[in-house]
Amino acid sequence: MGHRHEAILAHAGAIVDAVKAGQISRFFPIGGCDGREAARCYHTDYAAQSPADSFLLTPGCGKYRIRDRDHGTHPGLPRLLDMGQCGDAYGAIRVAGALAQAFGARAPRPSSRRGAAAGLASSMP
């Protein structure tokens, strides 16, 4: 599903309900890039090993090595949620903020791109 946070936030109610029902275990941001070399496969392996009841958020070019693989759906939504390009990291923060608000947690307040990734990862249920 994607591109950008609007596509994901349009399904926020279903996502929040699924988390509350225990159907979604975790959200994994994949914001890096494996590159062209086949040996560079950290993000590809990370996505492949993620639990079937989790979601993959891709704010960056990391998606290009994993987007053509079938990650399935859960519950009725694609597990791979495309957040756009690296420059669209703001969208990932918007999604993290919406999830944090839905679950009564404090939304991340990053001061840099590195802080944005850390804030996103730490705010997910």
Secondary structure, DSSP 8 states (H G I E B T S, - for coil): --SSHHHHHTTHHHHHHHHHTT---EEEE--S---SSTT--HHHHHHHTS-TTEEEEE-SGGGGGTTTS---BSSSSBSEEE--SGGGHHHHHHHHHHHHHHTT------SSHHHHHHHHHHH--
